[in-house]
Amino acid sequence: MLRRLLPESIFPRKLSENAERRLRLAQARAEESVIRAHVDNALMFVDTLAEDLSFDRAIDNYIRVMGIPEPLASVVATRTLVVLGQDLVPYRKRAKEDVRVDEPTRPALRIARAR
């Protein structure tokens, strides 16, 4: 009976290669948004608990309270520490003179749309 209501031609089981590629890109963007939201919330947690807990314990508590599973928990903790560290340890930019001429430069990554 369900086969008549939901024929396979309407909902194919296998996606086309282009659809599969778009799905992977959309999934990556969604995962990145979830990570960014967790990092923002962990930073707010650190700020709120600054008087009571050290920043690393506040991050650990956030991960535990939110029930974030591994490996996502490690990513959230690391990125939160990176944001906190940007204020403490300035990023060291190399001058153009320091770049070696014999080192190959990498081309920019481009994602071409399939035709």
Rosetta blueprint (number, residue, H / E / L):
1 M L
2 L H
3 R H
4 R H
5 L H
6 L L
7 P L
8 E L
9 S L
10 I L
11 F L
12 P L
13 R L
14 K L
15 L L
16 S L
17 E H
18 N H
19 A H
20 E H
21 R H
22 R H
23 L H
24 R H
25 L H
26 A H
27 Q H
28 A H
29 R H
30 A H
31 E H
32 E H
33 S H
34 V H
35 I H
36 R H
37 A H
38 H H
39 V H
40 D H
41 N H
42 A H
43 L H
44 M H
45 F H
46 V H
47 D H
48 T H
49 L L
50 A L
51 E L
52 D L
53 L L
54 S L
55 F H
56 D H
57 R H
58 A H
59 I H
60 D H
61 N H
62 Y H
63 I H
64 R H
65 V H
66 M H
67 G L
68 I L
69 P L
70 E L
71 P L
72 L H
73 A H
74 S H
75 V H
76 V H
77 A H
78 T H
79 R H
80 T H
81 L H
82 V H
83 V H
84 L H
85 G H
86 Q H
87 D H
88 L H
89 V L
90 P L
91 Y L
92 R L
93 K L
94 R L
95 A L
96 K H
97 E H
98 D H
99 V L
100 R L
101 V L
102 D L
103 E L
104 P L
105 T L
106 R L
107 P L
108 A L
109 L L
110 R L
111 I L
112 A L
113 R L
114 A L
115 R L
